[in-house]
């Protein structure tokens, strides 16, 4: 996932008429292989998670394994959770 994913998620949020500041800025993979989405600085995690039903299908356009979006306890990012490796066997 990269800026194309961010663009697709943000377009989906616009389509669903999410507030203008409720947007993603960047995505990156952490050391565990989980995609982390950085949100706009004025958006709380709770605000971003209100649109998880929009974010998940949008993220799946690039990664079919995405199954959930959740808060990250150690930072201000959102976790875009893939299917766990064990389930792929």
Secondary structure in CASP SS format (residue, H / E / C, confidence):
PFRMAT SS
TARGET T0000
AUTHOR 0000-0000-0000
METHOD secondary structure of the structure
MODEL  1
X C 1.00
X C 1.00
X H 1.00
X H 1.00
X H 1.00
X H 1.00
X H 1.00
X H 1.00
X H 1.00
X H 1.00
X H 1.00
X H 1.00
X H 1.00
X H 1.00
X H 1.00
X C 1.00
X C 1.00
X C 1.00
X C 1.00
X C 1.00
X C 1.00
X C 1.00
X C 1.00
X E 1.00
X E 1.00
X E 1.00
X E 1.00
X E 1.00
X E 1.00
X C 1.00
X C 1.00
X C 1.00
X C 1.00
X C 1.00
X E 1.00
X E 1.00
X E 1.00
X E 1.00
X E 1.00
X C 1.00
X C 1.00
X C 1.00
X C 1.00
X C 1.00
X H 1.00
X H 1.00
X H 1.00
X H 1.00
X H 1.00
X C 1.00
X C 1.00
X H 1.00
X H 1.00
X H 1.00
X H 1.00
X H 1.00
X H 1.00
X H 1.00
X H 1.00
X H 1.00
X C 1.00
X C 1.00
X C 1.00
X C 1.00
X C 1.00
X E 1.00
X E 1.00
X E 1.00
X E 1.00
X E 1.00
X E 1.00
X C 1.00
X C 1.00
X C 1.00
X C 1.00
X C 1.00
X C 1.00
X E 1.00
X E 1.00
X E 1.00
X E 1.00
X E 1.00
X C 1.00
X C 1.00
X H 1.00
X H 1.00
X H 1.00
X H 1.00
X C 1.00
END
